[in-house]
């Protein structure tokens, strides 16, 4: 899953990019550009157990189609999460989601009214609606990128060539969160990635040790046979 830092880097450095998911098509980007592609991912989930799913804050909001078993599907837009939270699971329920970039302005009422008129889930119908109801400003995009890259809000403002107070007003008005929130979120996401990489490396070492031990055991057994 893309982090805010990964998402922002991908969209700021590519002149023309095909976003994740074949339905998204190509979005041309020029420099400077007043708006950017707001939708960065299409995902789906079909629950096979009733276990809860832990969701970690990543700075993104999603338009989600939820189909509980035996019930009418519904659309909803997630809020910007401040903390991790658990989503209860139900066997057989289905989710389809459209993930928006950090900092995307969403006209929630108009978006939900528009998708509710669609007879079912069809990405080719939903993507134009998202493009019409969402907006990602280039200045906000660059501000969040700077906050993810720099080690302080002050240095992010300096890198952008604006006063720290100007950065606070821009980010606060666009996202409803302070620059300190986005700085803290980027730091936590980096720490989570590092832990995941360390855990993966430890598991790989453990598997190698088990394999070597098993091979040695087989060799010893063969000698005594």
C-alpha positions in Angstrom: 0.0 0.0 0.0 1.3 3.4 -0.9 2.2 5.8 1.9 1.6 9.6 1.6 5.3 10.1 1.0 5.4 7.4 -1.7 2.2 8.9 -3.3 3.4 12.4 -3.3 6.8 11.5 -4.8 5.2 9.4 -7.5 3.0 12.3 -8.7 5.6 15.1 -8.4 8.4 13.4 -10.4 6.6 11.8 -13.3 5.6 13.9 -16.3 3.1 11.3 -17.5 2.1 8.4 -15.2 -0.2 5.5 -15.3 -1.6 5.2 -11.8 -2.0 1.8 -10.0 -4.9 -0.1 -11.5 -5.7 -0.6 -15.2 -9.0 1.3 -14.8 -7.3 4.6 -13.9 -5.8 5.2 -17.3 -3.2 7.8 -18.0 -3.0 11.3 -16.4 -0.9 13.8 -18.1 1.0 16.2 -15.8 2.9 19.3 -16.8 4.9 21.8 -14.6 3.5 23.9 -13.2 0.0 22.3 -12.9 -3.0 23.7 -11.0 -4.6 20.4 -10.2 -3.3 16.8 -10.0 -4.8 13.3 -10.3 -6.6 12.8 -7.0 -7.3 9.1 -7.2 -4.2 7.0 -6.7 -5.5 3.5 -6.1 -8.5 1.1 -6.6 -8.6 -1.7 -4.1 -11.0 -4.5 -3.1 -11.5 -6.9 -0.2 -13.7 -10.0 0.1 -13.9 -11.1 3.8 -13.5 -14.8 4.3 -13.4 -14.6 8.1 -15.1 -12.4 10.8 -11.8 -11.1 12.1 -11.4 -7.3 12.5 -9.0 -5.4 10.3 -6.6 -2.9 11.8 -6.4 0.3 9.7 -3.4 2.6 10.2 -3.5 6.3 9.4 -1.9 7.1 6.1 -3.2 10.6 5.3 -5.6 9.3 2.6 -9.4 9.2 2.4 -11.4 6.7 0.4 -14.7 6.4 -1.4 -15.9 2.9 -0.5 -18.6 0.6 -1.8 -19.6 -1.8 0.9 -21.8 -4.8 0.2 -22.8 -6.8 3.4 -24.1 -10.3 2.8 -27.9 -10.2 2.2 -28.1 -6.4 2.5 -28.2 -3.5 0.1 -24.8 -2.1 -0.8 -23.9 1.4 0.3 -21.4 4.1 -0.6 -19.5 6.2 2.0 -16.4 8.4 2.3 -13.9 7.8 5.1 -12.7 10.6 7.3 -9.1 11.5 7.8 -7.9 9.2 10.6 -5.9 10.5 13.5 -5.3 7.1 15.1 -5.3 3.5 14.2 -8.8 1.8 14.3 -10.3 -1.6 13.8 -13.0 -2.4 11.2 -15.2 -5.4 12.3 -15.4 -8.2 9.8 -18.3 -10.2 8.5 -17.9 -13.3 6.4 -18.9 -12.7 2.8 -18.9 -8.9 2.9 -17.3 -7.1 0.0 -15.5 -3.8 -0.3 -14.4 -1.8 -3.3 -12.4 1.4 -2.6 -11.0 4.4 -4.4 -8.2 5.9 -2.5 -7.5 9.7 -2.8 -4.2 11.4 -2.4 -3.4 13.2 0.8 -4.7 16.7 0.7 -7.6 16.0 -1.8 -10.6 18.2 -1.3 -13.7 16.0 -1.6 -17.2 17.4 -2.2 -18.7 14.6 -0.1 -22.4 15.4 -0.5 -22.2 15.8 -4.3 -20.0 12.7 -4.7 -22.3 10.4 -2.6 -25.4 11.7 -4.4 -23.7 11.0 -7.8 -22.5 7.5 -7.1 -25.8 6.6 -5.5 -27.5 7.0 -8.8 -25.3 4.3 -10.4 -27.0 0.9 -10.6 -23.9 -1.0 -9.4 -20.1 -0.9 -9.0 -18.4 0.0 -12.3 -15.0 1.7 -12.1 -15.5 3.3 -15.6 -18.5 5.1 -14.2 -17.1 6.1 -10.9 -13.7 7.5 -12.0 -15.2 10.4 -14.0 -17.4 11.3 -11.0 -14.4 11.3 -8.7 -12.5 13.5 -11.1 -15.5 15.9 -11.1 -16.1 16.0 -7.3 -12.5 15.9 -6.1 -9.7 18.5 -6.3 -6.1 18.3 -5.4 -4.3 21.7 -5.5 -0.7 21.7 -6.7 0.4 24.1 -3.9 -1.1 21.7 -1.2 0.6 18.7 -2.9 4.0 20.4 -2.8 3.5 21.5 0.8 2.7 17.9 1.9 5.7 16.6 0.0 8.0 19.1 1.7 6.6 18.2 5.1 7.2 14.5 4.4 10.8 15.2 3.2 12.0 17.8 5.7 12.9 17.2 9.3 10.8 20.1 10.6 7.9 22.4 9.7 10.3 25.4 9.7 12.6 23.7 7.1 9.6 22.6 5.0 8.5 26.2 4.8 12.0 27.4 3.9 12.2 24.8 1.2 8.9 26.0 -0.3 10.0 29.6 0.0 7.2 30.7 2.2 6.7 31.8 5.8 5.9 29.1 8.3 2.6 30.9 9.1 1.7 30.8 5.4 2.4 27.1 5.3 0.2 26.6 8.4 -2.7 28.5 6.8 -2.4 26.7 3.5 -2.3 23.2 4.9 -4.8 23.8 7.7 -7.4 25.3 5.2 -6.9 22.5 2.7 -6.8 19.4 5.0 -8.2 20.4 8.4 -5.0 19.4 10.0 -1.9 21.3 11.0 1.5 20.9 9.3 2.6 19.2 12.6 0.1 16.5 12.0 1.4 15.7 8.5 5.0 15.9 9.8 4.2 13.4 12.6 2.3 11.1 10.2 5.2 11.0 7.8 7.6 10.1 10.7 5.3 7.4 12.0 4.9 5.9 8.5 8.7 5.8 8.0 9.1 4.1 11.3 6.4 1.5 10.4 8.1 0.8 7.1 11.5 0.3 8.9 9.9 -2.1 11.4 8.2 -4.0 8.6 11.5 -4.3 6.7 13.4 -5.4 9.9 10.6 -8.0 10.6 10.8 -9.3 7.0 14.6 -9.6 7.2 14.3 -11.4 10.6 11.7 -13.9 9.1 14.0 -14.5 6.1 16.9 -15.2 8.4 14.8 -17.5 10.5 13.6 -19.4 7.4 17.2 -19.8 6.3 18.2 -21.1 9.7 15.4 -23.6 9.7 16.3 -24.8 6.2 20.0 -25.2 7.1 19.1 -27.0 10.3 16.7 -29.3 8.4 19.4 -30.0 5.8 21.9 -30.8 8.5 19.5 -33.1 10.2 18.9 -35.0 7.0 22.6 -35.3 6.3 23.3 -36.6 9.8 20.5 -39.2 9.5 21.9 -40.4 6.2 25.3 -40.9 7.7 24.0 -43.1 10.5 21.8 -45.1 8.2 
